Amino acid sequence: MNEFLNNMNGVAWSFIPILLILFLMAGIMFVFYFKKKAEELTIYIKSIAASLERLSNQGNDN
């Protein structure tokens, strides 16, 4: 039983670096995804601001 536990312990420690790499890759992908979504949101907000400015200028012209 003790030998089995030692063997399982060795197997578990061999998976730790793989899990760390996977978590690192997931974190990097999340950062790039978040950057892209933030950029899209910024473009959307700028277009709304430009539309409001055009509407405001039309209102001032009348």
Secondary structure, 3 states (H helix, E strand, C coil): CHHHHHHHHHHHHHHHHHHHHHHHHHHHHHHHHHHHHHHHHHHHHHHHHHHHHHHHHHHHHC
